[in-house]
Amino acid sequence: MSAIDVIEAFATMGVGSLPHRDAEAAAAFAWDLTTIPTLPTLPRRSPAEGMVAQALVGIEGVTVGQYGGIGVDPQVLERDVPTTVDLGADAFVGYRAFFEAARQEPVRVATPLLKWQCIGPLTLALALRRSGLSPTAASSLALRAVRAHVRAVQHHLEEVFPIARQLVVLDEPSLNSLMFDEPEMSSDLVVDLVSGALAAIGNDHLSGVHCCGDVDWPVLLSIGSSVISVPVPSGRNLDDASMYASRLSDMLQRGGMIAWGVIRTDGPIAQTPEGAWRRLSEAWSHLCASGVDRNLLTTHSFFSPACGLGTHTDGVARHVMGLLADVATRASQQVSSSSATPGF
């Protein structure tokens, strides 16, 4: 199954965390403001819903502090401790509110596609190494924890949403050139680690990898996910992406898709979609000039915020989703209009 068979071009989805402290409000937001419903995580409501904490809570030898800090007992975790996932824990209140909102409206239970994400094994392994684990133990625990997380959430979603395909995205903010500053880290190890976690998803659903920074394109494209989720590249990162235009084309030709992070969330939020639309058009134009087929690029694209919204307010999060919908509409209209002069 390829992504293009399941995801509509110019669809929209959420990415990362939401700022809500009220889980019911977050669930309503997640259901109503994107075309692909996205399970919410709410670290402001509880530090247990933070990206690292959510993957590790309940594992012997790991403690999560009051403010989300992670403590590990290396003597325990150097062993292969069991990795279990308790979806009834405080770490999954946002998910449970999302499920309950669906049960209240049967049309939601019949949704054809859902998206959710969790921390990827590279980012989790680096966090564990910084907490005192050896590189080998950190990578082993990270892979097992992420695979257990994927299986547990995936199976529960299959029970609540029996016909839905799932887009399961591993969040890997560490997937950039800085990862090689870590000792004993190599591109082959990164690819093996992340692809090993993606293998837990199986063939019935779609796999994705998200990186919200300057992307290491050759590593990202070697992992083999159905979807790559990246901010709209600019400057040096756009030049880097263009160097791998042929590999991007190969991915798209195989039915893969790109979720473009068109609305920046790492600073003040724009009031209009003009800047986001201009950056997207410029990036697409640059990639097409580098050899990516225009029709293939546009029809295999959909959209999200660049990163999570957890540091903003509920109102700003809603505004971002309005901008996102505006950009998606512009892209769809520009591509489908035979009279329009392409801006890319």
KASUL-V376749 format. One record per residue. N is the residue number from 1. SS is DSSP state (H for helix, E for strand, L for the rest). PHI is phi in radians with two decimals (NA if undefined). Layout:
N_SS_PHI ; N_SS_PHI
This chain:
1_L_NA ; 2_L_-1.80 ; 3_H_-1.09 ; 4_H_-1.14 ; 5_H_-1.34 ; 6_L_-2.06 ; 7_L_-1.75 ; 8_L_-1.35 ; 9_L_-1.01 ; 10_L_1.23 ; 11_L_-1.17 ; 12_E_-2.23 ; 13_E_-2.53 ; 14_L_-1.48 ; 15_L_-2.61 ; 16_L_1.27 ; 17_L_-1.58 ; 18_L_-1.92 ; 19_L_-1.51 ; 20_L_-1.15 ; 21_L_-1.71 ; 22_L_-1.65 ; 23_H_-1.14 ; 24_H_-1.15 ; 25_H_-1.12 ; 26_H_-1.12 ; 27_H_-1.12 ; 28_H_-1.07 ; 29_H_-1.01 ; 30_H_-1.13 ; 31_H_-1.38 ; 32_H_-1.76 ; 33_L_-1.90 ; 34_L_-2.40 ; 35_L_-1.39 ; 36_E_-1.88 ; 37_E_-1.02 ; 38_E_-2.16 ; 39_L_-1.04 ; 40_L_-1.55 ; 41_L_-2.05 ; 42_L_-2.27 ; 43_L_-1.17 ; 44_L_-1.28 ; 45_L_-1.19 ; 46_L_-2.69 ; 47_H_-1.03 ; 48_H_-1.11 ; 49_H_-1.57 ; 50_L_-1.13 ; 51_H_-1.06 ; 52_H_-1.25 ; 53_H_-1.05 ; 54_H_-1.07 ; 55_H_-1.39 ; 56_H_-1.95 ; 57_L_-1.02 ; 58_L_1.64 ; 59_L_-1.47 ; 60_L_-1.00 ; 61_L_1.61 ; 62_E_-2.08 ; 63_E_-2.16 ; 64_E_-1.95 ; 65_L_-1.29 ; 66_L_-1.01 ; 67_L_-1.90 ; 68_L_1.62 ; 69_L_-1.17 ; 70_E_-1.84 ; 71_E_-2.03 ; 72_E_-2.24 ; 73_L_-1.85 ; 74_H_-1.00 ; 75_H_-1.11 ; 76_H_-1.37 ; 77_H_-1.41 ; 78_L_-1.21 ; 79_L_-1.50 ; 80_L_-1.48 ; 81_L_-1.25 ; 82_L_-1.08 ; 83_L_-1.98 ; 84_L_-2.05 ; 85_L_-2.21 ; 86_L_-1.84 ; 87_L_-1.26 ; 88_L_-1.56 ; 89_L_-1.33 ; 90_H_-1.07 ; 91_H_-1.18 ; 92_H_-2.16 ; 93_H_-1.08 ; 94_H_-1.05 ; 95_H_-1.09 ; 96_H_-1.12 ; 97_H_-1.14 ; 98_H_-1.09 ; 99_H_-1.11 ; 100_H_-1.14 ; 101_H_-1.10 ; 102_H_-1.21 ; 103_H_-1.08 ; 104_L_-1.35 ; 105_L_-2.34 ; 106_H_-0.94 ; 107_H_-1.10 ; 108_H_-1.26 ; 109_H_-1.07 ; 110_L_-1.62 ; 111_L_-1.06 ; 112_L_-1.44 ; 113_E_-2.63 ; 114_E_-2.25 ; 115_E_-2.17 ; 116_E_-2.57 ; 117_E_-2.52 ; 118_E_-2.55 ; 119_E_-1.05 ; 120_L_-1.49 ; 121_H_-1.20 ; 122_H_-1.15 ; 123_H_-1.11 ; 124_H_-1.18 ; 125_H_-1.08 ; 126_H_-1.15 ; 127_H_-1.12 ; 128_H_-1.19 ; 129_H_-1.13 ; 130_H_-1.18 ; 131_L_-1.52 ; 132_L_2.09 ; 133_L_-1.38 ; 134_L_-1.20 ; 135_H_-0.96 ; 136_H_-1.15 ; 137_H_-1.14 ; 138_H_-1.12 ; 139_H_-1.15 ; 140_H_-1.11 ; 141_H_-1.16 ; 142_H_-1.06 ; 143_H_-1.13 ; 144_H_-1.16 ; 145_H_-1.15 ; 146_H_-1.18 ; 147_H_-1.09 ; 148_H_-1.13 ; 149_H_-1.07 ; 150_H_-1.02 ; 151_H_-1.11 ; 152_H_-1.13 ; 153_H_-1.19 ; 154_H_-1.03 ; 155_H_-1.15 ; 156_H_-1.16 ; 157_H_-1.09 ; 158_H_-1.11 ; 159_H_-1.31 ; 160_H_-1.37 ; 161_L_-2.15 ; 162_L_-1.16 ; 163_L_-1.86 ; 164_L_-1.35 ; 165_E_-1.40 ; 166_E_-2.00 ; 167_E_-1.72 ; 168_E_-1.80 ; 169_E_-1.96 ; 170_E_-1.56 ; 171_E_-1.55 ; 172_L_-2.21 ; 173_L_-1.09 ; 174_L_-1.45 ; 175_L_-1.46 ; 176_L_-2.51 ; 177_H_-1.10 ; 178_H_-1.21 ; 179_H_-1.12 ; 180_H_-1.43 ; 181_H_-1.31 ; 182_L_-1.36 ; 183_L_-1.10 ; 184_L_1.13 ; 185_L_-1.82 ; 186_L_-2.45 ; 187_H_-1.09 ; 188_H_-1.11 ; 189_H_-1.12 ; 190_H_-1.09 ; 191_H_-1.07 ; 192_H_-1.09 ; 193_H_-1.15 ; 194_H_-1.25 ; 195_H_-1.16 ; 196_H_-1.13 ; 197_H_-1.25 ; 198_H_-1.09 ; 199_H_-1.09 ; 200_H_-1.20 ; 201_H_-1.26 ; 202_L_1.41 ; 203_L_-1.63 ; 204_L_-1.45 ; 205_L_-2.28 ; 206_E_-1.85 ; 207_E_-1.87 ; 208_E_-2.51 ; 209_E_-2.29 ; 210_E_-1.99 ; 211_E_-2.34 ; 212_L_-1.73 ; 213_L_-2.12 ; 214_L_-1.24 ; 215_L_-1.49 ; 216_L_-1.48 ; 217_H_-1.09 ; 218_H_-1.10 ; 219_H_-1.21 ; 220_H_-1.00 ; 221_H_-1.33 ; 222_H_-1.51 ; 223_H_-1.22 ; 224_L_1.59 ; 225_L_-1.34 ; 226_L_-1.22 ; 227_E_-2.30 ; 228_E_-1.98 ; 229_E_-2.11 ; 230_E_-2.48 ; 231_E_-1.09 ; 232_L_-1.00 ; 233_L_-1.30 ; 234_L_-2.56 ; 235_H_0.99 ; 236_H_-1.08 ; 237_H_-1.19 ; 238_H_-1.21 ; 239_H_-1.08 ; 240_H_-1.09 ; 241_H_-1.07 ; 242_H_-1.14 ; 243_H_-1.09 ; 244_L_-1.95 ; 245_H_-1.03 ; 246_H_-1.16 ; 247_H_-1.28 ; 248_H_-1.06 ; 249_H_-1.08 ; 250_H_-1.05 ; 251_H_-1.07 ; 252_H_-1.16 ; 253_H_-1.13 ; 254_L_-1.43 ; 255_L_1.73 ; 256_L_-1.30 ; 257_E_-2.39 ; 258_E_-2.04 ; 259_E_-1.65 ; 260_E_-1.50 ; 261_E_-1.39 ; 262_E_-1.54 ; 263_E_-1.90 ; 264_L_-1.18 ; 265_L_-2.19 ; 266_L_-1.64 ; 267_L_-2.91 ; 268_L_-1.00 ; 269_L_-1.60 ; 270_L_-1.09 ; 271_L_-1.52 ; 272_L_-2.24 ; 273_L_-1.49 ; 274_H_-1.05 ; 275_H_-1.13 ; 276_H_-1.12 ; 277_H_-1.16 ; 278_H_-1.11 ; 279_H_-1.11 ; 280_H_-1.12 ; 281_H_-1.06 ; 282_H_-1.14 ; 283_H_-1.14 ; 284_H_-1.11 ; 285_H_-1.07 ; 286_H_-1.13 ; 287_H_-1.17 ; 288_H_-1.14 ; 289_H_-1.13 ; 290_L_-1.56 ; 291_L_2.08 ; 292_L_-1.38 ; 293_L_-1.10 ; 294_H_-1.06 ; 295_H_-1.13 ; 296_H_-1.12 ; 297_H_-1.13 ; 298_H_-1.23 ; 299_H_-1.32 ; 300_L_-1.89 ; 301_E_-2.09 ; 302_E_-2.49 ; 303_E_-2.40 ; 304_E_-2.69 ; 305_E_-1.09 ; 306_L_-1.18 ; 307_L_-2.55 ; 308_L_-1.19 ; 309_L_-1.94 ; 310_L_-1.10 ; 311_L_-1.60 ; 312_L_-1.81 ; 313_L_-1.75 ; 314_H_-1.00 ; 315_H_-1.15 ; 316_H_-1.13 ; 317_H_-1.03 ; 318_H_-1.14 ; 319_H_-1.09 ; 320_H_-1.03 ; 321_H_-1.18 ; 322_H_-1.16 ; 323_H_-1.08 ; 324_H_-1.05 ; 325_H_-1.10 ; 326_H_-1.11 ; 327_H_-1.14 ; 328_H_-1.07 ; 329_H_-1.13 ; 330_H_-1.06 ; 331_H_-1.08 ; 332_H_-1.09 ; 333_H_-1.15 ; 334_H_-1.14 ; 335_H_-1.26 ; 336_H_-1.48 ; 337_L_-1.45 ; 338_L_-1.29 ; 339_L_-1.59 ; 340_L_-1.33 ; 341_L_-1.49 ; 342_L_-1.00 ; 343_L_-1.64 ; 344_L_-2.64
